[in-house]
Amino acid sequence: MSEETAIFAGGCFWCMVEPFETMPGIIKVRSGYTGGHVANPTYEEVCSHTTGHTEAVKIWFDPDVISYKELVELYWQVADPTDATGQFQDRGDSYRPVIFVNSPQQREIAEASKKALEESGRFDAPIVTKIEDAKPFYEAEEYHQDFYKKDPLREAMMMVPRKQYQKKYWGDKQYD
């Protein structure tokens, strides 16, 4: 089995795990922090908006089963690419939408996908999601991992705005 990684930021990491984790070819998904200047930040430090970190998910996947391109296409469905200052009910720089790329090949795929989305006319507003080189990824505290399994009711309530977004912009292409 082959293994690669992808890192996506799209608001609260709690809401980003399930859509990816439930796809065939996904080995594991971990919530964490990346893109900042502080080593091993805590949740409280990231929430203080002083570390430069963004909440993100790191995805280990088998490229023989699911491609990086397919992961990027799923990302567009679960994160609002037109909102640079947060996602849904989550506001602030630690919730900004970013595709963190691990290689020139991932950058090429992400840039091409973003361009195709811009040209599709699907959105009324500009696509503002950044594509940045991956920086160290620090796993979040254990209580943040697999949150949708630990507190499914709270997770379901938090997903309401995302589900509304998906229905409005993606209709029948929703991931679930």
C-alpha positions as CSV (number, residue, x, y, z in Angstrom):
1,M,0.0,0.0,0.0
2,S,1.2,3.5,-0.9
3,E,0.8,6.4,1.5
4,E,0.8,10.1,1.0
5,T,-0.4,13.0,3.1
6,A,-2.6,16.1,2.5
7,I,-3.3,19.1,4.8
8,F,-6.4,21.2,4.6
9,A,-7.7,24.1,6.7
10,G,-11.4,24.9,6.4
11,G,-12.6,26.3,9.7
12,C,-13.1,24.2,12.8
13,F,-11.1,21.0,12.5
14,W,-13.9,19.1,14.2
15,C,-16.0,19.6,11.1
16,M,-13.3,18.7,8.7
17,V,-12.5,15.1,9.8
18,E,-15.7,13.1,9.0
19,P,-16.0,14.1,5.3
20,F,-12.5,12.8,4.6
21,E,-12.3,10.0,7.1
22,T,-15.3,8.2,5.6
23,M,-13.9,8.1,2.1
24,P,-12.4,4.9,0.7
25,G,-8.6,5.0,0.7
26,I,-8.2,7.2,3.7
27,I,-5.8,5.7,6.2
28,K,-6.3,8.2,9.0
29,V,-7.2,11.9,9.7
30,R,-5.8,13.9,12.6
31,S,-6.8,17.4,13.8
32,G,-4.1,19.9,14.4
33,Y,-2.4,23.2,13.9
34,T,-0.2,24.4,11.1
35,G,1.1,27.5,9.4
36,G,2.3,29.4,12.5
37,H,5.5,30.3,14.2
38,V,5.2,28.6,17.6
39,A,6.3,25.0,18.1
40,N,3.8,22.6,19.7
41,P,1.1,25.2,20.3
42,T,-1.9,24.4,22.5
43,Y,-5.5,25.0,21.6
44,E,-5.6,27.9,24.0
45,E,-2.5,29.5,22.3
46,V,-4.0,29.1,18.8
47,C,-7.3,30.6,20.0
48,S,-5.4,33.6,21.3
49,H,-4.5,34.4,17.7
50,T,-0.9,35.0,18.6
51,T,0.7,31.9,17.1
52,G,-0.1,32.4,13.4
53,H,-1.5,28.8,13.3
54,T,-4.6,27.6,11.5
55,E,-6.8,24.7,12.6
56,A,-6.3,22.0,10.0
57,V,-6.6,18.3,9.3
58,K,-3.8,16.1,8.1
59,I,-4.9,13.2,6.0
60,W,-3.0,10.0,5.3
61,F,-4.3,8.4,2.2
62,D,-3.5,5.6,-0.3
63,P,-3.1,7.3,-3.7
64,D,-3.9,4.0,-5.4
65,V,-7.4,4.2,-4.0
66,I,-8.1,7.9,-3.8
67,S,-6.1,10.6,-5.6
68,Y,-4.9,14.0,-4.2
69,K,-7.1,15.6,-6.9
70,E,-10.2,13.9,-5.5
71,L,-9.3,15.1,-2.0
72,V,-9.0,18.7,-3.2
73,E,-12.3,18.4,-5.0
74,L,-13.9,17.1,-1.7
75,Y,-12.2,20.0,0.1
76,W,-14.1,22.6,-2.1
77,Q,-17.4,21.0,-1.0
78,V,-16.7,21.1,2.8
79,A,-15.0,24.5,3.1
80,D,-16.3,27.9,1.8
81,P,-13.6,29.1,-0.6
82,T,-15.0,32.6,-0.7
83,D,-14.6,33.5,3.0
84,A,-11.0,34.5,3.9
85,T,-11.8,35.5,7.5
86,G,-13.2,32.3,8.8
87,Q,-15.6,29.5,8.0
88,F,-19.3,29.4,8.7
89,Q,-19.8,30.2,12.4
90,D,-16.0,30.1,13.1
91,R,-14.3,33.5,12.7
92,G,-10.7,34.6,12.8
93,D,-7.4,33.8,11.2
94,S,-7.1,30.4,12.8
95,Y,-10.2,29.3,10.8
96,R,-9.0,30.6,7.4
97,P,-9.3,28.3,4.3
98,V,-5.9,27.0,3.1
99,I,-4.7,24.1,1.1
100,F,-1.2,23.3,2.5
101,V,0.8,21.5,-0.2
102,N,3.6,19.0,0.4
103,S,5.1,18.9,-3.1
104,P,5.2,20.7,-6.4
105,Q,2.8,18.1,-7.7
106,Q,0.3,18.8,-5.0
107,R,0.7,22.6,-5.7
108,E,0.0,22.0,-9.4
109,I,-3.1,19.9,-8.7
110,A,-4.4,22.4,-6.2
111,E,-3.8,25.5,-8.4
112,A,-5.4,23.8,-11.4
113,S,-8.4,22.8,-9.3
114,K,-8.8,26.3,-7.9
115,K,-8.6,27.8,-11.4
116,A,-11.3,25.4,-12.6
117,L,-13.5,26.4,-9.7
118,E,-12.9,30.1,-10.4
119,E,-13.9,29.6,-14.0
120,S,-16.9,27.4,-13.2
121,G,-19.0,30.4,-12.1
122,R,-20.4,28.3,-9.2
123,F,-19.8,31.1,-6.8
124,D,-20.8,34.8,-6.9
125,A,-17.7,35.9,-4.9
126,P,-14.0,35.4,-5.7
127,I,-12.2,32.2,-4.6
128,V,-9.9,33.4,-1.8
129,T,-8.6,30.1,-0.5
130,K,-4.8,30.3,-0.2
131,I,-2.5,27.6,-1.4
132,E,0.6,27.6,0.8
133,D,3.6,25.3,1.3
134,A,3.1,22.9,4.2
135,K,4.8,23.9,7.5
136,P,5.1,21.6,10.5
137,F,1.8,20.1,11.6
138,Y,1.2,19.7,15.3
139,E,-1.5,17.3,16.3
140,A,-4.2,18.8,18.5
141,E,-4.9,17.6,22.0
142,E,-6.5,14.1,22.1
143,Y,-9.9,15.5,23.1
144,H,-10.1,17.2,19.7
145,Q,-9.4,13.9,17.8
146,D,-12.4,12.1,16.2
147,F,-14.8,14.7,17.7
148,Y,-17.7,13.6,15.5
149,K,-17.5,10.2,17.1
150,K,-17.1,11.5,20.7
151,D,-19.9,14.1,20.6
152,P,-22.1,13.3,17.6
153,L,-25.0,15.6,18.7
154,R,-22.7,18.7,19.1
155,E,-21.0,17.8,15.8
156,A,-24.3,17.6,14.0
157,M,-25.4,21.0,15.3
158,M,-22.1,22.5,14.2
159,M,-22.4,21.0,10.7
160,V,-25.8,22.7,10.0
161,P,-24.2,25.8,8.2
162,R,-21.8,23.5,6.3
163,K,-24.7,21.3,5.1
164,Q,-26.7,24.4,4.0
165,Y,-23.6,25.6,2.1
166,Q,-23.2,22.2,0.4
167,K,-26.8,22.1,-0.6
168,K,-26.7,25.6,-2.0
169,Y,-23.5,25.3,-4.0
170,W,-23.0,21.6,-4.6
171,G,-26.5,20.1,-4.6
172,D,-26.3,16.5,-5.7
173,K,-22.4,16.5,-5.6
174,Q,-22.5,16.5,-1.8
175,Y,-19.9,14.2,-0.3
176,D,-22.4,12.2,1.7
